[in-house]
Structures are given as structure tokens and as C-alpha cells.
Amino acid sequence: MGAESRTSKSIKNARVALFYYFAQLVLGLFSRKAFFDHLGSEILGLNTTASNLLGFLSLAELGVSTSVSYFLYRPLYDGDRQKLIKLVSLQGWIYRRVAWAIIGCSVVLLFFFPRIFGKSPLPLVYAYATYGVLLFGALLGYFVNYKQIILFADQKGYKVQEYTQGLTILKTIIQILGITYTPWPFTFWLVAEALGAVAVAATISWVLRREYPWLKTRVGSGRAYLKEYPEVLKKTGQVFFHKIGTVVLGQSSPLVIYGFTSLTTVALYGNYIVIVSKVAALIGTVFTSTGAAIGNLVAGGDRDRIVRVFWELYDSRLCMATAALLCLFHLTNPFINVWLGAGYCLANPFLLLYIILTSISMTRSTVDSYLSAYGLFRDVWAPLAESVLNVGCSVALGFLWGLNGIIIGIIISQVCIIGLWKPFFLFRSGFGLPPSGFFFRSALRYAVSALLFVLSSFVFSFLSLGSVTTLGSWFKSAVIVGLLSVVMSAAAYAVFPGFVDFVCRIKSLVRNRDGRN
């Protein structure tokens, strides 16, 4: 498979993802507003907390999907259908056992709900019902949806996203109408959530039958396939420890915040998660399926090309993230003020810290994708150290500075492991190159980004964004801030040579496509 084919597939995935991104962005804002107005911040905080509890149990997944994806790249590259069937069947066999383990852990967890949600004024049945519906949706992923892994490993994720995202949008619209106009909004939301999960699972199965009619999995033979491919289990064991760091980072923060504050504060914190994650997702859609493309590229073994593409992706993502983060810092609180009201805003120091944290998550994906493509998961100490730093620093600094201290604690763990160790490990053990080259080049890039951030703060101080009170005035400010942020970030084009290569690649692809048309 050539580079042109990899790029073409990536663009197809990005185009579909971008379309549904904007559709879900608009609907998500209306949905959260309706949730606040008709169900209240307590139920929204309860939903977030229940999701985090289930997220912790996803540790039982052990990173099987990540491990199996790594082993799928080579047979996809070679067109070995029999090996693909065996590997996907092995994943299904493991997933069935994981699902039963999650069910067992959930039953035990339910006995602790009176203590966990003791501070909430809501009836305890709300917590049980919410968790039950979320658990049902997660279990469908283990029993039914697991085979979609081959679509994403083959860079065909857009074929299932076209349908499932459409169903998700329809479900969201129905939920908005239901919680707004029915006399039993919470029950309606739960039922729609469960039916939506069933519809998505059925659609994924239909797409798989159409795209891979030969993919007849034999889950019952999983034990035999495990003996045939023992390296899958070995790699899964390594990935498990990395899952610990991911789950602790993603799921512990709201729980720690709830421990120090209340469900209402968790809901307010969730507003920022929603907004910032949507913008981060916009950056992610541009690079949709690059993980699979990288896996295919690494399977080819051309190191010079592998490293060149790394800097293309790294620089282009960093340049786009810089512009996005500038907009987020200056526009988030004014937007929440217009969207929900001033009482739902958190202070600017928190926002600045959260932007710093987001900058790490926005720019880490390139390194993570290459580590996965090389199968470099043996640094099992790293996620454990990250988890200890994360929870330890968050709790300790939370006692001192509350919410801001918790975010600082997360930043410390991310800088040490994600910012320093991961690139070092990739360059030394993956590329076989001195890591000093990465740190020198990345330090220059971050210095430029920091300078742009300082300059933008000075320029935007004349816009009086704090006085924005209407949607129209916010849109006007957003246009100005957006254009200036893009112009400022474009100045980094000269010092981000990988971004130059990335733009040239896209131009070349467009010219070739126009020539064929």
C-alpha cells in the first residue's frame, strides 16, 4: 500500500469526522443546555461520576484492542485473511471474558453506591439507573462491536462512522425533545440512551458484513488461537499497564474533584471538558486514522520516511493546536457566560491551567501512535509512575489549592511521563536515533508557541471580552480572535518545517485528484 493510498484514506476519514464533528458540536451545546435546564446540575454531575466509575472498570479490558491492532497491521499489509480472522476471533474470545469480569465488578460496586453518592440529594435509584444504562452500552462493545477493530486498522473507520454518528445525532435530537417536553425527562433520557446503543451495535454488524463478508469469526476457538499467537497476550500484558495511566488520568480527576467539592462543581468542570474536548476533537478529526496509516508505514520499514512523516504530523498538529488553544483561552469563559450564565464559569486561573493541560493531550497523539505502531509497550513502569504522580500530586495539591491544585497535580504527572519520557523512549528504541534531536527541535517549537500566547494576551486585552453578554457579540469577538490566532500561528509556519511538508503533501494530493477528474 503506497503513501498516496494512506493519505487518501486519512483524508476520507477526516472528511467524514469533520462533518459529524460540527453536527455534534451544535447538538452537544443544545443537549447540555437542556440537561441543565430540565434535569439540573446534580443529575449531570451524577452522570459524569457514573461514567468515570465505569471507566475505571474498563481496566479489565487490559488494552486488548490496542494489542490486537498492532498485530493486524502486518496481515492487512500482506492481505492474509486467515490470520485476520484468527486475530479478531481471539479478541472476541478475550472480550467475552472481560465483559463477564466487568459485570462481576459492577455488581460489587453497586453495594458501595450508598456511600459513594451519599452527599447527593438525589434518590439513590437515579445512580443505579444511570450506571445500569451506561454499563449496558459498554457491554455491547465487548459482545457485539469488537469486530469493528478491523475497520479502523484498515483505515476504513469512516464507513462505520457515517452510519453510527448519524444514529447518535438522531438519538441526541430525540433526547433533547424528550427531556424538554415530556413529564418524565430522566426516564426518557435513559430509555433513548439504551435504544441508541442497540441501534449502533446493529449498524456496526451490518457494515462489517458488507465490507468483510469473509470475516467469519470463530470466538469459540479463541483458546486455540491464543496458543498459536501467545505474543498477543504478552503484548496485552504490557499494554495493560499503559491503560492504567490512561484510565487514572481520564477518570480520576472528576472523582477527586467530587471528593474535595460537590457534584455541582463536577458539573461545572464538565462544562470545560465538553468545550475543550470538542475543540481537541476538531484537531483530532484532521488526523483521523493516522494511527492506522502509521502502523502501515512502520510495517514497510523505511526509517527515513517514517521519521519524516513523524515530523510532518508532529509539527502540523502543534501548529493547529496553538491556534486552537489561543482561541480557547480567550473565548471559553465568555461563551459559557452567554451559553449558561456567569454563575457557571470558573475563574481564569483554572482556565489557564486547564489550557496548559490540554496542550499536552493535544500534542501527544503523534508520539503515542508511533509507539503503538512499533509495539513499544514494555516500559510498564511509566504508566504506574504517571498514576502515582497523578493521584498523589492531585490530592496533595488539592488540599492546598482546591480545584487548581488538582489540575496542577495532573500537569506535573503529564510533563514527566508524556512530555519527557515517551519521546525519549520512541527515539531511542523505535527510531534508533538520539533523543536529544527531538528535545532540541520541540523546545524551539514550544518557545515559539509560548511567545505567540503572550503576544495574543496583550493584543486581545483591547477587545474587552469580559463584557460579552450576547451570542451576537460573542460571535463577533470569536471571528476576530479566530482570525488573529490563525495569523499568529501562521507565523510559526517558518519554524515548523514538518508543517510545510504536511501542507505540500495535501496540495499534491489535491492536484493529483483534480488531474484524474
C-alpha positions as CSV (number, residue, x, y, z in Angstrom):
1,M,0.0,0.0,0.0
2,G,1.6,3.3,-1.0
3,A,1.9,6.5,0.8
4,E,-0.7,8.1,-1.5
5,S,-3.2,5.5,-0.6
6,R,-2.5,6.0,3.1
7,T,-3.0,9.8,2.7
8,S,-6.2,9.3,0.7
9,K,-7.8,7.1,3.3
10,S,-6.8,9.5,6.1
11,I,-8.4,12.4,4.2
12,K,-11.6,10.3,3.7
13,N,-11.7,9.6,7.4
14,A,-11.1,13.2,8.3
15,R,-13.8,14.5,5.9
16,V,-16.5,12.3,7.5
17,A,-15.3,13.0,11.0
18,L,-15.3,16.8,10.4
19,F,-18.8,16.7,9.1
20,Y,-20.2,14.9,12.1
21,Y,-17.9,16.8,14.4
22,F,-19.7,20.1,13.6
23,A,-23.1,18.5,13.7
24,Q,-22.4,17.0,17.2
25,L,-20.8,20.2,18.4
26,V,-24.0,22.2,17.8
27,L,-26.2,19.4,19.2
28,G,-24.0,18.9,22.2
29,L,-24.4,22.5,23.2
30,F,-28.2,22.3,23.0
31,S,-28.2,19.0,24.7
32,R,-26.1,20.1,27.7
33,K,-28.2,23.3,28.0
34,A,-31.4,21.2,28.0
35,F,-29.8,18.9,30.6
36,F,-29.1,21.8,32.9
37,D,-32.5,23.4,32.4
38,H,-34.7,20.3,32.8
39,L,-32.7,17.8,34.8
40,G,-30.3,20.0,36.8
41,S,-26.6,20.1,37.6
42,E,-26.9,17.4,40.2
43,I,-28.1,14.8,37.7
44,L,-25.5,16.0,35.2
45,G,-22.8,15.6,37.8
46,L,-24.2,12.2,38.7
47,N,-24.0,11.1,35.0
48,T,-20.3,12.3,34.8
49,T,-19.4,10.4,38.0
50,A,-21.2,7.2,37.0
51,S,-19.3,7.4,33.6
52,N,-16.0,7.7,35.5
53,L,-16.7,4.8,37.7
54,L,-17.5,2.6,34.6
55,G,-14.3,4.0,33.1
56,F,-12.3,2.6,35.9
57,L,-13.7,-0.8,35.3
58,S,-12.6,-0.6,31.7
59,L,-9.2,-1.5,33.1
60,A,-10.5,-5.1,32.8
61,E,-10.2,-4.6,29.0
62,L,-6.5,-4.9,29.5
63,G,-5.7,-3.0,26.4
64,V,-6.6,-5.9,24.2
65,S,-7.8,-3.7,21.3
66,T,-4.5,-1.8,21.3
67,S,-2.5,-5.0,21.3
68,V,-4.6,-6.7,18.6
69,S,-4.5,-3.6,16.4
70,Y,-0.7,-3.8,16.4
71,F,-0.8,-7.4,15.2
72,L,-3.4,-6.6,12.5
73,Y,-1.2,-4.1,10.6
74,R,1.1,-6.8,9.0
75,P,-1.6,-9.2,7.8
76,L,-3.6,-6.3,6.4
77,Y,-0.4,-5.2,4.6
78,D,0.0,-8.7,3.3
79,G,-3.7,-9.5,2.7
80,D,-3.6,-12.6,4.9
81,R,-7.3,-13.1,5.6
82,Q,-6.9,-16.3,7.6
83,K,-4.7,-14.6,10.1
84,L,-7.0,-11.6,10.3
85,I,-9.9,-14.0,11.2
86,K,-7.9,-15.7,13.9
87,L,-6.8,-12.5,15.5
88,V,-10.2,-10.9,15.5
89,S,-11.7,-14.1,16.9
90,L,-9.1,-14.1,19.6
91,Q,-10.1,-10.6,20.5
92,G,-13.7,-11.6,20.7
93,W,-12.8,-14.6,23.0
94,I,-10.9,-12.4,25.4
95,Y,-13.6,-9.7,25.3
96,R,-16.3,-12.1,26.4
97,R,-14.3,-12.9,29.5
98,V,-13.6,-9.2,30.1
99,A,-17.3,-8.5,29.8
100,W,-18.2,-11.0,32.5
101,A,-15.4,-9.6,34.7
102,I,-16.9,-6.1,34.3
103,I,-20.4,-7.4,35.2
104,G,-19.0,-9.1,38.3
105,C,-17.1,-6.0,39.4
106,S,-20.2,-3.8,38.7
107,V,-22.3,-6.0,41.0
108,V,-19.8,-5.5,43.8
109,L,-19.6,-1.8,43.1
110,L,-23.4,-1.3,43.3
111,F,-23.2,-2.2,47.0
112,F,-21.0,0.8,47.6
113,F,-23.3,3.3,45.8
114,P,-25.0,4.5,49.1
115,R,-21.6,5.6,50.3
116,I,-20.2,6.9,47.0
117,F,-23.3,9.1,46.4
118,G,-24.1,9.8,50.0
119,K,-23.5,13.5,49.5
120,S,-26.0,13.7,46.6
121,P,-29.6,14.9,47.4
122,L,-30.9,12.7,44.6
123,P,-32.7,9.4,45.2
124,L,-30.2,6.6,45.0
125,V,-32.3,4.9,42.3
126,Y,-31.1,7.6,39.9
127,A,-27.5,6.5,40.4
128,Y,-28.4,2.8,39.9
129,A,-30.4,3.5,36.7
130,T,-27.8,5.8,35.2
131,Y,-25.0,3.3,35.8
132,G,-27.1,0.4,34.5
133,V,-27.7,2.1,31.2
134,L,-24.1,3.1,30.7
135,L,-23.0,-0.4,31.6
136,F,-25.4,-1.9,29.0
137,G,-23.9,0.3,26.3
138,A,-20.4,-0.7,27.3
139,L,-21.2,-4.4,27.3
140,L,-22.5,-4.2,23.7
141,G,-19.0,-3.1,22.8
142,Y,-17.5,-6.3,24.2
143,F,-20.1,-8.8,23.0
144,V,-21.0,-7.3,19.6
145,N,-19.0,-4.3,18.4
146,Y,-15.5,-5.7,18.9
147,K,-15.1,-6.7,15.2
148,Q,-15.0,-3.1,14.1
149,I,-11.4,-3.0,15.1
150,I,-10.5,-4.3,11.6
151,L,-12.2,-1.3,10.0
152,F,-10.1,1.2,11.9
153,A,-6.9,-0.8,11.5
154,D,-7.6,-0.9,7.7
155,Q,-8.3,2.9,7.7
156,K,-12.0,2.3,6.9
157,G,-13.4,3.7,10.1
158,Y,-15.3,6.4,8.1
159,K,-17.5,3.7,6.6
160,V,-19.0,2.8,10.0
161,Q,-18.8,6.4,11.3
162,E,-21.1,7.6,8.6
163,Y,-23.9,5.5,10.0
164,T,-23.2,5.3,13.7
165,Q,-22.6,9.1,14.0
166,G,-25.9,9.7,12.2
167,L,-27.7,7.5,14.7
168,T,-26.0,9.3,17.5
169,I,-27.2,12.6,16.2
170,L,-30.7,11.3,15.8
171,K,-30.7,9.9,19.4
172,T,-29.4,13.3,20.7
173,I,-32.2,15.2,19.0
174,I,-34.8,12.8,20.4
175,Q,-33.3,13.1,23.9
176,I,-33.4,16.9,23.7
177,L,-37.0,16.9,22.7
178,G,-37.9,14.3,25.3
179,I,-36.3,15.9,28.3
180,T,-37.8,19.2,27.2
181,Y,-41.4,18.3,26.6
182,T,-42.1,15.0,28.4
183,P,-43.3,14.9,32.1
184,W,-40.6,12.2,32.8
185,P,-37.4,13.6,31.3
186,F,-34.9,11.4,33.2
187,T,-36.6,8.2,32.3
188,F,-36.9,9.3,28.7
189,W,-33.2,10.1,28.5
190,L,-32.3,6.6,29.9
191,V,-34.5,4.7,27.5
192,A,-33.3,6.7,24.5
193,E,-29.7,6.1,25.6
194,A,-30.2,2.3,25.8
195,L,-32.1,2.1,22.4
196,G,-29.4,4.2,20.8
197,A,-26.7,1.8,21.9
198,V,-28.7,-1.1,20.4
199,A,-29.1,0.7,17.1
200,V,-25.4,1.5,16.9
201,A,-24.4,-2.1,17.6
202,A,-26.8,-3.4,14.9
203,T,-25.4,-0.9,12.4
204,I,-21.8,-1.8,13.0
205,S,-22.6,-5.5,12.4
206,W,-24.3,-4.6,9.1
207,V,-21.4,-2.6,7.9
208,L,-18.9,-5.3,8.8
209,R,-20.9,-7.9,6.9
210,R,-20.9,-5.7,3.9
211,E,-17.3,-4.7,3.9
212,Y,-15.7,-8.0,5.1
213,P,-18.2,-10.8,4.1
214,W,-15.3,-13.3,4.6
215,L,-14.8,-12.3,8.3
216,K,-16.5,-15.3,9.9
217,T,-15.1,-15.2,13.4
218,R,-14.8,-18.3,15.5
219,V,-14.8,-17.0,19.0
220,G,-15.2,-20.5,20.5
221,S,-11.7,-21.3,19.1
222,G,-10.1,-18.4,21.0
223,R,-8.2,-20.6,23.4
224,A,-6.5,-22.5,20.4
225,Y,-5.7,-19.2,18.7
226,L,-4.2,-17.9,22.0
227,K,-1.7,-20.8,21.9
228,E,-1.0,-20.0,18.2
229,Y,-0.4,-16.4,18.9
230,P,1.0,-16.2,22.5
231,E,2.7,-12.9,21.7
232,V,-0.8,-11.2,21.7
233,L,-1.2,-12.0,25.4
234,K,2.4,-10.9,26.2
235,K,1.8,-7.6,24.4
236,T,-1.6,-7.2,26.0
237,G,0.1,-7.5,29.4
238,Q,2.4,-4.6,28.6
239,V,-0.5,-2.5,27.3
240,F,-2.5,-3.2,30.5
241,F,-0.1,-1.0,32.5
242,H,-0.4,1.8,30.0
243,K,-4.2,1.5,30.3
244,I,-3.8,2.2,34.0
245,G,-2.2,5.6,33.3
246,T,-4.9,6.5,30.7
247,V,-7.8,5.5,32.9
248,V,-6.4,7.2,36.0
249,L,-5.9,10.4,34.1
250,G,-9.3,10.3,32.4
251,Q,-11.5,9.0,35.2
252,S,-9.9,10.0,38.5
253,S,-10.0,13.8,38.1
254,P,-13.8,14.2,38.4
255,L,-13.8,11.8,41.3
256,V,-11.1,13.7,43.1
257,I,-12.8,16.9,42.4
258,Y,-16.1,15.4,43.8
259,G,-14.1,14.3,46.9
260,F,-13.0,17.9,47.6
261,T,-16.1,19.7,46.4
262,S,-19.6,18.6,45.2
263,L,-21.5,17.2,42.2
264,T,-22.3,20.8,41.2
265,T,-18.6,21.6,40.9
266,V,-18.1,18.4,38.9
267,A,-20.8,19.6,36.5
268,L,-19.1,23.0,36.1
269,Y,-15.8,21.3,35.5
270,G,-17.7,19.2,32.9
271,N,-18.6,22.3,31.0
272,Y,-15.0,23.0,30.3
273,I,-14.3,19.3,29.5
274,V,-17.1,19.5,26.9
275,I,-15.9,22.7,25.3
276,V,-12.2,21.9,25.3
277,S,-12.7,18.3,24.3
278,K,-14.8,19.4,21.3
279,V,-12.0,21.7,20.1
280,A,-9.4,19.0,20.7
281,A,-11.7,16.6,18.7
282,L,-11.6,19.1,15.9
283,I,-7.8,18.8,15.8
284,G,-8.1,15.1,16.1
285,T,-10.5,14.8,13.1
286,V,-7.9,16.2,10.8
287,F,-5.6,13.3,11.8
288,T,-8.3,10.7,11.9
289,S,-7.0,7.2,11.1
290,T,-3.3,8.4,11.0
291,G,-2.7,5.8,13.7
292,A,-3.5,3.0,11.2
293,A,-1.6,4.8,8.5
294,I,1.5,5.0,10.8
295,G,1.1,1.3,11.5
296,N,1.1,0.5,7.8
297,L,4.1,2.8,7.3
298,V,6.1,1.2,10.0
299,A,5.3,-2.2,8.6
300,G,7.1,-1.0,5.4
301,G,10.4,-0.5,7.3
302,D,11.6,2.7,5.6
303,R,13.1,4.6,8.5
304,D,13.9,7.8,6.7
305,R,10.3,8.1,5.5
306,I,9.0,7.0,8.9
307,V,10.8,9.8,10.7
308,R,10.0,12.4,8.0
309,V,6.3,11.6,8.4
310,F,6.6,11.8,12.2
311,W,7.7,15.5,12.0
312,E,5.0,16.2,9.4
313,L,2.4,15.0,11.9
314,Y,4.0,16.5,15.0
315,D,4.5,20.0,13.5
316,S,1.2,20.2,11.8
317,R,-0.7,19.1,15.0
318,L,1.3,21.5,17.2
319,C,0.7,24.5,14.8
320,M,-3.1,23.8,14.7
321,A,-3.2,23.2,18.5
322,T,-1.5,26.5,19.1
323,A,-4.2,28.4,17.2
324,A,-7.0,26.4,18.9
325,L,-5.6,26.9,22.4
326,L,-5.3,30.7,21.9
327,C,-9.0,30.8,21.0
328,L,-10.0,28.6,23.9
329,F,-8.2,30.7,26.5
330,H,-9.8,33.9,25.3
331,L,-13.3,32.7,24.3
332,T,-14.3,29.9,26.7
333,N,-15.5,31.9,29.7
334,P,-17.3,34.5,27.5
335,F,-19.0,31.6,25.7
336,I,-20.1,29.9,29.0
337,N,-21.4,33.3,30.2
338,V,-23.6,33.6,27.1
339,W,-24.5,29.8,26.9
340,L,-25.4,29.1,30.5
341,G,-24.8,32.2,32.6
342,A,-22.0,33.8,34.6
343,G,-22.7,31.5,37.5
344,Y,-21.5,28.5,35.5
345,C,-18.0,30.0,34.9
346,L,-14.8,29.1,36.8
347,A,-12.0,31.6,37.4
348,N,-9.4,32.4,34.7
349,P,-6.5,30.8,36.7
350,F,-8.3,27.5,36.5
351,L,-8.9,28.0,32.7
352,L,-5.2,28.8,32.1
353,L,-4.1,25.7,34.0
354,Y,-6.6,23.6,32.0
355,I,-5.4,25.0,28.7
356,I,-1.8,24.0,29.7
357,L,-3.0,20.5,30.5
358,T,-4.9,20.4,27.2
359,S,-1.8,21.4,25.2
360,I,-0.2,18.2,26.4
361,S,-3.1,16.0,25.4
362,M,-3.5,17.7,22.0
363,T,0.2,17.2,21.0
364,R,0.9,13.7,22.5
365,S,-1.0,11.7,19.9
366,T,1.7,11.6,17.3
367,V,4.3,10.1,19.8
368,D,1.6,7.7,21.1
369,S,0.7,6.5,17.6
370,Y,4.3,5.7,16.7
371,L,4.9,3.9,20.0
372,S,1.8,1.7,19.3
373,A,2.9,1.1,15.7
374,Y,6.3,-0.1,16.9
375,G,4.7,-2.2,19.7
376,L,6.7,-0.3,22.3
377,F,4.7,-1.1,25.4
378,R,7.4,-2.7,27.6
379,D,8.0,0.5,29.7
380,V,5.4,-0.8,32.1
381,W,6.8,1.3,34.9
382,A,5.9,4.6,33.1
383,P,2.1,4.4,33.5
384,L,2.4,3.3,37.1
385,A,4.7,6.2,37.8
386,E,2.2,8.5,36.0
387,S,-0.7,7.2,38.0
388,V,1.1,7.6,41.3
389,L,2.2,11.1,40.4
390,N,-1.3,12.0,39.1
391,V,-3.3,10.9,42.1
392,G,-0.6,11.8,44.7
393,C,0.0,15.3,43.4
394,S,-3.6,16.0,42.7
395,V,-4.7,15.0,46.3
396,A,-1.8,16.8,48.0
397,L,-2.1,20.0,46.0
398,G,-5.9,19.7,46.1
399,F,-5.7,20.1,49.9
400,L,-3.6,23.3,49.4
401,W,-5.3,25.0,46.4
402,G,-8.5,23.1,45.7
403,L,-9.5,22.6,42.1
404,N,-6.5,24.5,40.8
405,G,-4.2,22.3,42.8
406,I,-5.8,19.2,41.4
407,I,-5.1,20.4,37.8
408,I,-1.5,21.3,38.7
409,G,-1.0,17.8,40.0
410,I,-2.2,16.3,36.7
411,I,0.1,18.6,34.8
412,I,3.1,17.5,36.8
413,S,2.5,13.9,36.0
414,Q,1.9,14.6,32.3
415,V,5.0,16.6,31.8
416,C,7.2,14.0,33.5
417,I,5.9,11.0,31.6
418,I,4.2,12.2,28.5
419,G,6.3,15.2,27.7
420,L,9.8,13.8,28.6
421,W,9.9,10.0,28.8
422,K,7.6,8.9,25.9
423,P,9.5,10.9,23.2
424,F,12.8,9.7,24.7
425,F,11.6,6.1,24.5
426,L,10.4,6.4,21.0
427,F,13.5,7.9,19.5
428,R,15.9,5.6,21.4
429,S,14.0,2.3,21.0
430,G,11.8,3.0,18.0
431,F,13.7,5.2,15.5
432,G,17.1,4.3,16.8
433,L,18.1,8.0,16.9
434,P,19.5,10.2,19.7
435,P,16.5,11.7,21.7
436,S,18.4,15.0,22.0
437,G,17.4,15.8,18.5
438,F,13.7,15.6,19.4
439,F,14.1,17.7,22.6
440,F,16.0,20.5,20.8
441,R,13.6,20.8,18.0
442,S,10.5,20.5,20.2
443,A,11.9,23.1,22.7
444,L,12.2,25.6,19.8
445,R,8.6,25.0,18.8
446,Y,7.2,25.3,22.3
447,A,9.1,28.5,22.8
448,V,7.5,30.0,19.7
449,S,4.1,28.9,20.8
450,A,4.6,30.4,24.3
451,L,5.7,33.7,22.7
452,L,2.6,33.7,20.5
453,F,0.4,33.1,23.6
454,V,1.9,36.1,25.4
455,L,1.5,38.4,22.4
456,S,-2.1,37.3,21.9
457,S,-2.9,38.1,25.5
458,F,-1.6,41.6,25.0
459,V,-3.5,42.1,21.7
460,F,-6.8,40.6,22.9
461,S,-6.7,42.7,26.1
462,F,-8.1,45.5,24.0
463,L,-11.2,43.5,22.9
464,S,-12.9,43.7,26.3
465,L,-14.0,40.0,26.0
466,G,-15.2,40.1,29.6
467,S,-18.1,42.4,28.6
468,V,-19.5,39.9,26.1
469,T,-23.1,39.2,27.1
470,T,-25.0,38.2,23.9
471,L,-24.5,35.5,21.3
472,G,-24.1,38.0,18.5
473,S,-21.3,39.9,20.4
474,W,-19.6,36.6,21.2
475,F,-19.6,35.6,17.5
476,K,-18.1,38.9,16.5
477,S,-15.4,38.5,19.1
478,A,-14.8,34.9,18.1
479,V,-14.3,35.9,14.4
480,I,-11.7,38.5,15.5
481,V,-9.9,36.2,17.9
482,G,-10.0,33.3,15.5
483,L,-8.5,35.3,12.6
484,L,-5.8,36.8,14.7
485,S,-5.0,33.4,16.3
486,V,-4.7,31.8,12.8
487,V,-2.5,34.7,11.6
488,M,-0.2,34.5,14.7
489,S,0.0,30.7,14.4
490,A,0.8,31.0,10.6
491,A,3.9,32.9,11.7
492,A,5.2,29.6,13.2
493,Y,5.0,28.1,9.7
494,A,8.5,29.1,9.0
495,V,9.9,27.4,12.1
496,F,7.7,24.2,11.8
497,P,9.2,22.6,8.6
498,G,7.2,19.5,9.2
499,F,4.0,21.5,8.7
500,V,5.4,22.8,5.4
501,D,5.8,19.2,4.3
502,F,2.3,18.4,5.5
503,V,0.8,21.2,3.5
504,C,2.8,20.3,0.4
505,R,1.5,16.7,0.7
506,I,-2.1,17.8,0.9
507,K,-1.6,20.1,-2.1
508,S,0.0,17.3,-4.1
509,L,-2.9,15.0,-3.3
510,V,-5.5,17.6,-4.3
511,R,-3.7,18.3,-7.6
512,N,-3.5,14.6,-8.4
513,R,-7.2,14.2,-7.7
514,D,-8.1,17.2,-9.9
515,G,-6.0,15.7,-12.6
516,R,-7.8,12.5,-12.5
517,N,-11.2,14.3,-12.6
